């Protein structure tokens, strides 16, 4: 079947009461993406060119979020509001205007089914074609069908209807085959049928599954694609199911990385988002979080307890234990940590070294520069081969504004020095340890700012005698 003859309708209007959240259900994240992102991604991967998303509860928030997540859509995505929300049948009927001139088939999915795969949809389409069905849907066998619509079959095992849980008899409630809410049919039957659906049921809503019984009564063929992996086609209705979906998606993503040549020391403890890219021969230790649009190069090592968000790590770099990096760019052959923190807008060039308990914010460190111990670098531009001693601080904030520190190539900043911005340290200049620098330092100069050292001879002995005298008393 040619996918260009298929339009997709994705239902995303529901409130999601059982989530107990102010966030629309379809915007809750699975592996760093709103769950609604995934069914759209699947239909786009199939080559479906027209996608209609039905929105309702907090519609503007849903639309704005989705537009920011899908920056280069491969399909025409149109949003249709369902107001008021009168059930799944009414939701799909709202798409009629958007598909006014559509003569082909329609694939219907739910925005709260993020684990659906392209292979499963292919299976549904193939069965539909093979059976020459008027309407097909995906079912699953589950241990606890409570809350789901049941698939009712006759003695010949043919589908008769789908009955919703609240409308099911005690006998029907014992059926373990459930409806997943994924359908495939042609547009003419879909919209003509939806206009005939009644809302004489427990919820007083227009039920999309009623199309199945309607097709049977009209003598049309109905096909049920029964999925062997119920988890893939289940909707998310509460936080427990959200956690289960995240676990399943995490396993998929981690398996994909390992098959591509990445070593995960403990896959069960690696939390890696959908958009993350990792090069081959990189090793990721336990309890690592890689989030957002993060890219890790080839041959890197990410040690235990690290968190990297929306950042790029160059080839052969090492991020040592318990370091945090956010919205920054790290070059090749760089070493960071342990216990380092890089706040947004940092650029660390090739072969630089950032050591333990160093914090950097909105700064650039040049090639080969070192800041190995206990330093704070903020709003700074630092050249190549600079040495930042232990305990160095750039004093970038005057209480009102932030100011910039510039340190040129080859400079040496002695331990426990403070550079009070705005200030510039010239090329190959030296700052003596313990100095407070408030004025620019010329190239090739030595700058010192210390109180004169004073020696009091015999002080220890005198202090010790006084101590002894107090103890005797």
C-alpha positions in Angstrom: 0.0 0.0 0.0 1.3 3.4 -1.0 1.7 5.6 2.1 1.0 8.7 0.0 -2.6 7.5 -0.1 -2.7 7.6 3.7 -3.6 10.5 6.0 -3.1 10.2 9.8 -5.3 11.5 12.5 -3.8 11.6 16.0 -6.1 12.2 19.0 -4.5 14.4 21.6 -7.4 16.4 23.1 -8.0 14.6 26.3 -7.5 16.0 29.8 -5.9 12.9 31.3 -7.5 13.1 34.7 -5.7 10.0 36.1 -2.3 11.7 35.5 -3.4 14.2 38.2 -1.4 16.9 36.6 -1.6 20.5 35.4 0.4 19.4 32.3 -1.6 18.0 29.4 -1.3 14.2 29.4 0.3 14.1 25.9 3.1 16.5 26.9 4.4 14.3 29.7 7.9 13.2 28.7 9.1 9.8 27.6 12.9 9.7 27.2 13.0 13.5 27.0 10.2 13.9 24.4 6.5 14.6 24.9 4.7 11.3 24.4 2.7 12.9 21.5 6.0 13.3 19.6 6.3 9.5 19.0 3.2 8.6 17.1 3.9 11.6 14.8 7.4 10.4 14.3 6.2 7.0 13.4 3.7 8.2 10.8 6.4 10.5 9.3 8.8 7.6 9.1 6.2 5.7 7.1 6.1 8.5 4.6 2.6 9.7 5.5 2.5 13.3 4.1 -0.7 14.6 5.8 -1.1 14.5 9.6 -4.0 15.9 11.5 -3.6 16.4 15.3 -6.8 16.7 17.3 -6.2 19.1 20.3 -8.5 20.2 23.0 -7.3 20.5 26.7 -4.7 23.4 26.8 -4.6 23.2 23.0 -2.2 26.2 22.6 0.3 24.7 25.0 0.2 21.4 23.1 0.6 23.0 19.7 3.4 25.3 20.8 5.3 22.5 22.4 4.9 20.2 19.5 6.0 22.9 17.0 9.2 23.4 19.0 9.9 19.7 19.1 9.3 19.1 15.4 11.4 21.8 13.8 11.7 20.1 10.4 8.4 18.3 9.8 8.4 15.6 7.1 4.7 15.9 6.8 2.0 18.6 6.6 0.8 18.8 10.2 -2.5 20.5 10.8 -4.1 21.1 14.2 -7.8 20.9 14.7 -9.5 21.8 18.0 -12.2 19.6 19.5 -14.6 21.8 21.4 -16.4 20.6 23.3 -14.9 17.2 23.9 -17.6 14.6 23.3 -15.6 11.4 22.9 -13.2 9.7 20.5 -15.8 9.5 17.7 -16.5 13.2 17.9 -12.7 13.9 18.1 -12.0 12.1 14.7 -15.1 13.7 13.2 -13.6 17.1 13.9 -10.9 16.2 11.4 -13.4 16.0 8.5 -12.9 19.6 7.5 -9.1 19.1 7.4 -9.6 16.0 5.2 -12.4 17.5 3.2 -11.0 16.4 -0.2 -9.2 13.3 1.0 -10.2 10.2 -1.0 -7.6 7.8 0.4 -7.3 5.9 3.7 -7.0 7.2 7.2 -4.7 5.9 10.0 -6.0 6.8 13.5 -3.7 6.8 16.5 -3.7 8.1 20.0 -1.2 10.7 21.3 -0.8 8.7 24.5 0.7 5.6 22.8 4.4 6.6 22.5 5.8 3.0 22.1 4.1 2.3 18.8 6.6 1.3 16.1 6.7 1.6 12.3 6.9 -2.2 12.0 3.6 -2.6 13.9 1.8 -0.1 11.7 3.2 -1.9 8.6 1.7 -5.1 10.0 -1.7 -3.5 10.4 -1.7 -2.1 6.8 -0.6 -5.4 5.4 -3.4 -7.3 7.2 -5.9 -4.7 6.1 -4.9 -5.2 2.4 -4.7 -9.0 2.7 -8.2 -9.2 4.2 -9.6 -6.5 1.9 -11.1 -5.1 5.1 -13.3 -2.0 5.4 -11.8 -1.2 8.8 -8.9 -2.7 10.7 -7.6 -2.2 14.2 -5.0 -3.3 16.6 -5.9 -5.5 19.6 -3.8 -7.1 22.4 -4.2 -9.8 25.0 -3.6 -8.5 28.5 -3.6 -10.0 32.0 -5.7 -7.2 33.4 -8.1 -5.7 30.9 -9.8 -3.5 33.4 -10.5 0.0 32.0 -10.0 -1.0 28.3 -12.6 -1.7 25.6 -13.1 -5.5 25.0 -13.0 -7.1 21.6 -16.1 -9.3 21.3 -15.9 -12.3 18.9 -18.5 -14.8 17.8 -18.2 -18.6 17.8 -16.3 -18.5 14.6 -13.8 -16.1 16.2 -14.9 -13.2 14.0 -14.9 -9.7 15.5 -18.5 -8.7 16.3 -18.0 -5.4 18.2 -15.9 -3.5 20.7 -17.6 -2.7 24.0 -16.2 -0.1 26.4 -15.4 -1.2 30.0 -18.1 0.9 31.6 -20.7 -0.6 29.2 -19.5 -4.2 29.3 -21.5 -7.0 30.9 -19.9 -9.2 33.5 -19.3 -11.8 30.8 -17.7 -9.3 28.5 -15.5 -7.9 31.3 -13.8 -11.3 31.5 -12.6 -11.0 27.9 -8.8 -10.5 27.9 -8.5 -9.1 24.3 -8.6 -5.4 24.4 -8.8 -2.5 21.9 -5.7 -0.3 21.6 -7.4 2.6 19.8 -5.4 2.3 16.6 -7.5 2.0 13.4 -7.1 2.0 9.7 -10.0 2.6 7.3 -11.0 4.6 4.2 -12.1 8.2 4.6 -15.6 7.8 3.1 -16.6 5.0 5.5 -15.0 6.7 8.4 -16.8 10.0 8.2 -20.1 8.7 6.9 -20.1 6.2 9.8 -19.1 8.7 12.5 -22.1 10.8 11.6 -24.4 7.9 12.4 -22.9 7.0 15.8 -25.1 7.5 18.8 -24.1 8.4 22.3 -26.4 6.1 24.2 -23.8 4.7 26.6 -22.5 5.0 30.1 -20.4 8.1 29.4 -22.8 9.8 27.0 -20.0 10.2 24.4 -19.6 9.3 20.8 -17.4 6.2 20.7 -15.0 5.7 17.8 -15.0 1.8 18.4 -18.7 1.8 17.5 -17.5 1.8 13.8 -16.5 -1.8 14.2 -20.0 -3.0 15.0 -21.4 -0.7 12.3 -19.1 -2.3 9.7 -20.1 -5.8 10.8 -23.8 -5.0 10.5 -23.3 -3.6 7.0 -21.6 -6.8 6.0 -18.2 -5.2 5.6 -15.0 -7.0 6.6 -13.3 -6.2 9.8 -9.7 -7.2 10.6 -8.0 -7.3 14.0 -4.2 -7.2 14.2 -3.6 -8.9 17.5 -0.2 -7.7 18.9 1.9 -10.1 20.8 3.6 -7.3 22.8 0.9 -5.5 24.6 3.3 -3.0 26.1 4.0 -1.4 22.7 0.4 -0.5 22.0 -0.8 0.4 25.5 -1.9 4.0 26.2 -0.5 5.9 29.2 -3.2 6.9 31.7 -1.3 7.4 35.0 2.2 8.0 36.4 2.8 4.2 36.9 2.2 3.6 33.2 4.4 6.6 32.3 7.3 5.1 34.3 6.8 1.8 32.5 6.8 3.5 29.1 10.0 5.4 30.0 11.6 2.1 31.0 10.7 0.4 27.8 11.8 3.4 25.7 15.1 3.6 27.6 15.8 -0.1 26.9 15.2 0.5 23.2 17.5 3.5 23.0 20.2 1.9 25.0 20.1 -1.3 23.0 20.4 0.8 19.8 23.5 2.6 21.2 25.2 -0.7 22.1 24.5 -2.2 18.7 26.1 0.9 17.2 29.3 0.4 19.0 28.8 2.2 22.4 29.7 0.5 25.6 27.2 0.8 28.5 28.8 -0.6 31.6 25.3 -1.0 33.3 22.6 -0.3 30.7 19.8 -0.4 33.4 21.3 2.7 35.0 22.1 4.7 31.8 19.4 7.4 31.3 19.8 8.6 27.7 17.3 10.8 25.9 15.8 10.3 22.5 17.8 13.1 20.8 21.2 12.1 22.2 23.9 10.9 19.8 26.9 8.9 20.9 30.0 7.9 18.8 31.4 4.4 18.6 34.0 3.2 21.2 32.6 5.6 23.8 32.2 4.1 27.2 29.4 5.2 29.5 29.6 4.2 33.2 26.7 3.6 35.6 24.2 6.3 36.7 24.9 8.7 33.8 22.2 11.1 32.5 22.6 12.3 28.9 19.7 14.7 28.2 18.3 16.9 25.4 20.2 17.5 22.2 23.5 16.1 23.5 26.2 14.8 21.2 29.1 12.6 22.5 32.0 12.0 20.1 34.0 8.9 19.3 36.2 7.2 21.9 35.0 9.2 24.9 34.6 8.1 28.5 31.7 9.3 30.6 32.3 8.2 34.2 29.8 7.4 36.8 27.3 10.0 38.1 27.7 12.6 35.3 24.9 14.7 33.9 25.2 16.3 30.5 22.4 18.4 29.0 22.2 19.9 25.5 26.0 19.8 25.1 28.6 18.6 22.6 31.6 16.5 23.7 34.4 16.1 21.2 36.2 12.9 20.3 38.5 11.2 22.9 37.4 13.4 25.8 36.9 12.2 29.3 34.2 13.5 31.7 35.2 12.3 35.1 32.9 11.2 37.9 30.0 13.4 39.1 30.5 16.2 36.7 27.7 18.4 35.4 27.7 20.1 32.0 24.8 22.1 30.5 24.5 23.8 27.1 28.2 23.9 26.5 30.7 22.8 23.8 33.6 20.7 24.7 36.5 20.1 22.2 38.5 17.0 21.4 40.9 15.3 23.9 39.5 17.4 26.8 39.5 16.2 30.5 36.8 17.5 32.8 36.2 16.6 36.5 35.8 14.9 38.8 33.1 17.0 40.4 33.3 19.8 37.9 30.4 22.0 36.9 30.0 23.8 33.5 27.0 26.1 33.4 25.5 27.3 30.1 27.4 28.9 27.3 30.9 27.5 28.0 33.3 26.6 25.2 36.2 24.4 26.2 38.7 24.0 23.3 40.8 21.0 22.5 43.2 19.4 25.0 42.1 21.7 27.9 41.9 20.4 31.4 39.2 21.2 33.9 39.8 19.6 37.3 37.9 18.8 40.5 35.5 21.3 42.0 36.0 23.9 39.2 32.9 25.8 38.1 32.8 27.6 34.8 30.0 29.9 33.5 29.6 31.6 30.1 33.3 31.4 29.4 35.7 30.2 26.7 38.9 28.4 27.6 41.5 28.1 24.8 43.4 25.0 23.6 45.6 23.4 26.2 44.5 25.7 29.0 44.3 24.2 32.5 42.1 24.9 35.5 42.7 21.9 37.7 41.5 22.8 41.2 38.8 24.6 43.1 38.3 27.6 40.8 35.4 29.7 39.6 35.6 31.2 36.1 32.7 33.3 35.0 32.1 35.6 32.0 35.7 35.1 30.9 37.7 34.7 27.6 40.8 32.7 28.3 43.5 32.1 25.6 45.6 29.0 24.9 48.0 27.3 27.3 46.9 29.4 30.3 47.5 28.0 33.8 44.7 28.8 36.3 46.0 28.0 39.8 44.0 26.5 42.6 41.3 28.7 44.2 41.4 31.4 41.5 38.2 33.4 41.2 37.0 35.8 38.4 34.9 38.4 40.3 32.5 39.0 37.5 29.6 40.6 39.3 29.6 44.0 41.0 26.1 43.7 42.5 24.4 45.2 39.5 26.1 44.0 36.3 28.3 41.2 35.0 31.7 42.1 33.7 34.2 40.2 31.5 37.7 38.9 32.4 40.2 38.4 29.5 43.3 36.3 30.0 45.6 36.1 26.9 47.7 33.1 25.7 50.4 31.7 28.0 49.4 33.6 31.1 50.0 32.1 34.6 47.4 32.9 37.3 48.8 32.0 40.7 46.8 30.1 43.3 44.2 31.9 45.4 44.1 35.0 43.2 41.1 37.1 42.5 40.6 38.9 39.2 38.1 41.8 39.6 36.4 42.3 36.3 36.5 44.1 34.0 40.2 43.3 33.8 42.6 42.0 31.2 45.8 39.9 31.8 48.2 40.2 28.9 50.0 37.5 27.0 52.6 35.5 29.0 51.9 37.6 32.1 52.2 36.2 35.6 49.9 36.8 38.6 51.5 36.0 41.9 49.7 33.7 44.2 47.2 35.4 46.6 46.9 38.6 44.5 43.8 40.7 44.0 44.0 42.1 40.5 41.9 45.2 39.8 43.8 46.8 36.9 44.9 45.5 33.5 48.2 43.6 33.5 50.5 44.2 30.5 52.0 41.3 28.5 55.1 39.6 29.9 54.7 41.3 33.3 54.4 40.1 36.9 51.6 41.4 39.0 51.6 41.1 42.8 49.0 42.4 45.3 49.9 41.3 48.8 50.3 42.8 52.2 53.9 42.9 53.3 54.9 39.8 55.3 55.6 40.5 59.0 57.7 38.2 61.3 57.2 38.2 65.0 60.0 36.2 66.5 59.3 34.1 69.6 55.6 34.4 69.2 54.9 30.7 69.4 57.0 30.3 72.5 55.2 33.2 74.2 51.8 31.8 73.1 52.7 28.4 74.4 53.8 29.7 77.8 50.6 31.6 78.3 48.7 28.4 77.4 50.6 26.5 80.0 50.0 29.2 82.6 46.3 29.1 82.0 46.2 25.3 82.3 48.0 25.5 85.6 45.4 27.9 87.0 
